[in-house]
């Protein structure tokens, strides 16, 4: 495949990837990144092994939907970073936005809904599981740091700053010019999204008491507003904000400014839709169910120490 500056696929390759006839099998194979696929495959195998072991012992703690959520999260990461989407994102701003949405709005919440810590611990041999459980027990340094990082005001600000700062033209164009920086951008988005969704989903280890659903709804709605503001700014901008796309060949039927507007609409529309679905789920819990005040959504009755003391 022909490459341009910084190791990115060149215009001829991109035109091939985006041709009307569809993406060829060769382009799909060449877009696979082993450094992404292999760790994901290893973690998926470990999750399945731990999930199966846990399901045999305590089926309510390992429902099938959690396994499906984990598979969905891994699939979303592969689709975003190890498929022709990753190459097309260098040429089309709207595809780059799709890439970010897959990481932030699908992969991150799917992984947390899968409650991955418990199955991954159960995939370990019993002695290692016990030691790991003690490291994650209440009062240990790792748990204290983890608890601080998932404080709702901090996760909200971290997510908003990450979103806006990486969309500054200088940072955005720099990421498009160098693969390592582009990977760092994706890692920042994914990490900020994990922190953002953590207080809403509350997977193990359960670091805080129950967060009222009303507070979670306000948290989500405010996040949706700031995302919509950025999306509208991108959509309504009178000029092309990112020089990389202004200079790119692009598709013959889609100008750079129109492509930028579609990217903003994706952020505003598709991203906002995911947020509103989450708000509706929280409203359902708030109005239609009565929860124990001490048990967060998605909680299991196990602490890190309890998860580590079972025998394999």
C-alpha positions, -999 to +999 in steps of 0.1 A: +000+000+000+014+034-009+021+057+021+024+094+025+043+115+051+045+099+086+037+064+073+001+072+066-017+056+036-012+079+006-040+094-017-039+065-042-043+039-014-071+060+002-089+063-031-088+025-034-101+021+002-130+045-005-139+034-039-175+030-049-169-007-055-162-012-018-132-021+003-111-049-012-100-079+009-064-068+004-071-034+019-088-050+049-058-073+055-033-044+051-052-023+076-050-048+104-026-037+132-012-066+152-002-044+181-039-037+186-055-069+176-032-093+195-036-077+230-074-074+224-075-111+215-055-121+246-077-101+269-109-114+252-097-150+257-089-142+293-123-126+299-141-156+283-121-180+305-128-161+337-164-155+327-169-192+321-153-202+354-174-176+373-206-186+355-201-222+366-198-212+403-222-182+404-243-178+373-260-145+384-226-129+385-218-138+349-248-132+327-244-137+290-251-100+283-219-090+300-199-114+277-217-098+247-209-064+260-172-072+263-171-087+227-189-056+215-163-033+231-134-053+216-150-053+182-156-015+184-119-009+191-108-032+163-132-015+139-120+019+149-082+013+149-075-019+129-097-016+099-099+006+067-116+032+089-082+040+104-068+048+070-098+068+057-098+089+089-066+105+075-086+117+045-121+124+057-129+143+088-163+126+091-147+092+092-123+105+119-153+115+140-168+080+135-136+066+147-137+087+179-174+078+184-166+041+182-140+045+210-159+069+232-195+061+228-194+023+222-162+007+232-157+024+266-192+020+280-194-016+266-162-026+284-175-011+317-209-028+313-190-061+309-177-055+345-143-068+333-123-069+365-142-098+381-139-122+351-103-112+344-094-120+380-111-153+378-090-161+347-059-160+369-045-189+389-058-189+424-026-177+442-022-148+417-059-140+420-056-138+458-026-115+457-043-093+431-074-091+451-055-079+482-038-052+461-073-039+451-087-041+487-101-011+505-074+012+518-047+001+495-028+028+474-040+016+440-077+017+452-072+052+468-058+065+435-085+048+415-112+063+437-098+098+433-096+095+395-132+084+393-146+114+413-175+127+391-165+164+388-130+153+379-141+127+353-165+153+337-138+180+334-112+155+322-135+143+295-145+178+283-110+191+283-097+161+263-125+165+238-120+202+232-082+203+234-076+175+209-100+193+185-078+225+185-065+228+149-028+227+160-033+195+180-056+178+155-033+185+125-003+173+144-020+140+152-028+135+116+008+141+106+023+114+129+010+079+137+024+078+172+007+111+181-025+099+165-024+068+186-018+089+217-048+110+208-069+078+206-056+066+239-064+099+255-100+098+241-105+062+252-090+068+287-110+099+293-142+080+281-135+052+306-132+077+334-163+095+322-185+064+320-172+049+353-194+068+378-224+061+356-219+024+352-200+017+385-183-016+376-161-035+401-142-025+422-170-005+437-152+026+449-180+047+462-215+045+476-246+046+454-247+077+431-283+089+429-298+085+394-308+122+393-272+132+398-261+109+370-287+123+347-275+159+353-239+147+347-249+132+314-270+160+301-243+186+309-218+165+290-242+162+261-245+200+260-208+206+257-204+179+231-233+194+211-217+228+213-185+215+198-204+196+171-224+226+162-193+247+160-177+222+136-209+220+115-215+257+112-179+269+108-177+291+077-142+278+069-121+246+070-106+244+105-080+217+098-053+223+072-047+185+067-082+181+053-082+213+034-051+201+015-062+165+012-075+152-021-107+140-004-135+124-023-145+140-055-182+142-044-174+157-010-157+190-003-136+196+028-160+221+043-190+197+037-170+168+052-163+189+083-200+197+086-209+160+084-183+153+111-198+179+134-233+164+128-220+129+137-206+143+169-238+162+177-263+137+164-249+102+169-230+111+201-260+129+216-282+099+207-260+076+228-261+101+257-299+104+256-303+066+255-283+065+287-304+092+302-336+073+294-322+042+310-314+062+341-349+077+341-363+042+339-344+032+370-353+065+387-390+063+381-397+027+376-376+009+401-365+011+437-329+003+442-310-004+475-291+028+482-259+009+488-257-010+455-247+008+423-260-001+389-242-031+376-228-040+411-218-074+423-217-083+460-179-089+458-151-066+469-116-068+453-105-089+483-134-113+480-128-117+443-092-127+449-098-154+476-118-179+456-101-211+445-097-220+409 
